[in-house]
Amino acid sequence: TGKDKEFSSFDIELKNVAFSYDSDTQILNNVTFTAKQNEITALVGLSGCGKTSILRLISRLYDYDKGSIIIDGVDIKDISTASLFDKVSIVFQDVTLFGTSIMENIRYGNKLASDEEIIKAAKLACCDDFVKKLPQLYQTVIGENGVTLSGGERQRLSIARAFVKNAPIIILDEIASSLDVENEKKIQESLNRLTKGRTVIIISHRLKSIEKVDKIVVINDKKVEAFGKHEELLEKSKTYKALVDNAKLAENFKY
């Protein structure tokens, strides 16, 4: 249900959002923050704190119990799913690929994309370097769900798919987990180029990769503990400081 909508702006505003999977397990309670257009907003917090649930609520894969999520002045529950999905590109950790060519796998993000647009998106998502090594380049058929590709390569294909969709809202969930640092850095650079006019929301457990984003939202105990830039959060958020300190320990740990 909900009406089709023409959007003119893409700030995403969460107001007192509550969500439970069932009556016993409340995941989020009273979550309030705004992800602004032209900015990258990162969600951080301990594992299981509800970050992915927030992304799924914004993209209407789940419905929230209380509160509201507003885009361009309208609660997303009052917007038709077709209108909303048209404006949102999602890259989740689990990538679904099809037993067809690389080109067609990327085109899945936008059925009307030209070959040139697909190759451009692939370059932005750092696919070009591994595609060059394949026997038929972009026409190479990959096995069912991309069995012939590494985790990082599959992840980059799904990012290319999001780029070719060219939606004004881009949602990325833990994409860093299967990328090596070099590719992650390149994709971050692409994202920085792509944010113009867009609203980008990311979750990353690799805190190094989000230090420079426009806004970091710290989720703790089912709600927003604090938000701001990296430096100010080190001062004002215990949870953020602990996450950063733990990340540093892990980084310096040598086997």
N, C-alpha and C positions, 0 to 999 in steps of 0.2 A: 504494500500500500504506500501512500505518500504521493506527492505530486511531482511531476517533472519540473526541474528548475534550471533556469539560466543563471549561472553564477557570475558575480562581478568582482568578488574578492575571496581570498582563500585563507584567512586567519581561521584557526580551529580553536574554539574556546570550550574548555571543560569546566562545568560549574557543579560543584558538590556531587560528583558522580559516584554512585555506589553500585557494586556488582557482586553477585554470588553465583557460583556454579550450581549450588543447591542450598536448601534452607540452613544447613549446618556450617557451610564454609564460606564465610565472607572473604572476598579477595581484595576488594577496594571499598573504601568508605570516605566520602567527602573529598574526592580528588578535584582540585581546582587549579588550572593553569591555562595559559594561552600559548599555542605554537603559532608564530607569526609568519606571514608570507614574506618571501625574500630572506628567510632565515633558516638555519639548521638548528633544530631543537633535539637534544639528546636526553633520553630517559635512562637513569642509572639507579641501582639499588641492589640489595642482596638477591641471590637466586631465589625465585619463587615469590618475589614481592609484588607481582602483578603487572610488571612492565609490558609483557606480551599481551596480557588481557587488555590493557589500554589501547594498544594498536588494533586489536581485534574489534574493540568497541567502536573506535573511530571509523574503521572500515566496514562496520555493520555486519561483521561475521557473527558477533553476539550482540544482544541488546542489553543495555544497562537497566538496573532496577529503579534507580532514583537519580535525580539531577538532570542535567542536560548537556548535550554536545552540540555546539552551534557553529555552523559555517555560513558566512555571509548573512547573518541575522536570522537564520532558520534552523530549528532543531532538526538534526539529521533523521529523526524518526518520522518527520513530516515530508521528507524528500524521497522520491521513488528510488529504489535500489539501482535501477538502470542509470539514472542521472548521477547518482553518487559514484558508482563503479566506473563510470566514464571518466571521472575526474581524479581517480585514485590509482596509483601504481603501487603494488605491494611486492616486496621481496622478503619472503620468510626463509628461515634457515633450511627447511626441507624444500628442495627444488623438484618440481615435476617436469620431466622432459619427455619428449615423444620419440618413437623410433623412426625419425625422418631426418631430413638434412639439418645442418646447423642453421642455414638460412631460414628454413620453415619454422624451426624451433624459436628463433628470435621473432619471426613475423607473427607468432602467436600473440605477442604483445600489442600488435596493431595490424590487423588483416589487410589494411589499405597501404601499408608502407611499401615504398619502392625498394629495389635492391640497394640503391645508393644509400637510402636512409638507414637500411639495416646494417650496412657495412660501417656507416658513420657511428651508429649506436654501439656496434661491436668494438670499434676502436676506443670509444669513450670508456667502455667497460673492460678494456684491456684484454679482449678476446683475440685480437688480431695476431698476437705473437704465437699463440698455440694453434690457431686456425691455419697459419702459414705452413705449419709442419704437417698438416693432414693431406692425405693423397688427393682428394678432390676439393681442397680448400673449403669454401662455404657450402659447396654441394655435397660434402661428405655426409653420408648417413650415419647417425650415431645409434648405438644399440638402445633397446627399450630402457627408458629412464636414464639414458646417457651412461650405460655401464662402461663404455670404452673411455670415458673421461674421468679425470681426477675430481675430487670434491671441490677444489678451488676453481677448476675449469667450469664445472656445472654451475657453480655459484655465479661466476662471471657471465655466463650465458643468461641466467635469470635477471642479472642486473641490466644486461643489454636489452632484454625484453622490456624491462621497466622504462629504460631510456627511450626506446623506440615508441612506446605508448605515448610519451610526451605529455603525461598528465600533470596538472598543476600541483597535485599533492603526491609526494613520494614517501613511502613508508618502508623502512629497512630494518629488519629484525635480525640482530646478531650476524650480520653478513661477514664479520671479520673472522668468525670461528674457523672457516675452512680456507681462508686466504693466507698466503704467506705475507710477511710484512711489506715486501716490495710492491706486490699487487694491491695490497690494501691502501698503501700510500697513493698509488696512481689513481685508484678509484675514488679516494677522498678528493684528489685534485679535480677529477671529472665532476664529482658532486658539487664542488665549490663553483665550478663553471655553470653547472646546471641549475643552481638555486635561484638564479635570476628570475623573479616573478613567481617562484614556486614556494610551497611550504614543504619542508623536509623534516621528517621525524625519524630519528634512528635510536636503536638500542645497540650498545656495544659493550661487551664485557672487557674489551681491550681499552682501558681508559686513556691510554696514550693517544688513541686515534680520535678522541673527542675533546681534547683539551682546548682546542681553538674554536669550537662551535659557538654560535651566538648565545645559546641559552642551554644550561644543563638543569634538568628537573630531577631532584633526588626523591625517590619513593621509599618510604620506610613506615612500617606499621600501618599498612593499608592506605596511607595518605601521603600528601606532598610534605616532606620535611622542610625543604628549602629549594629555591631556584636562583640561578644567576650564572655568572661566569666562573670559570675554573678557580681563579685566584680568590674571589670573594667567598666561594663555597668552602675552600680550605679553611677559611677563618670561621664561617658561621654554621657549617654542617658537620656534626660529629660523624655521621654515616659516610659522607663523601670523603672526609679526611681518612677514615679507617679504610675505605675501599682503595684510595690512592696509595696509602702506606702499604697495604697488603699486596697491591699490584707491584709496587717497587721491590718488595721482598721477593716476590715470585720471579721478577725479572733478574734480580741479582743472584738468585739461587743457582748454583752450578752442580750438576750431578757429578 
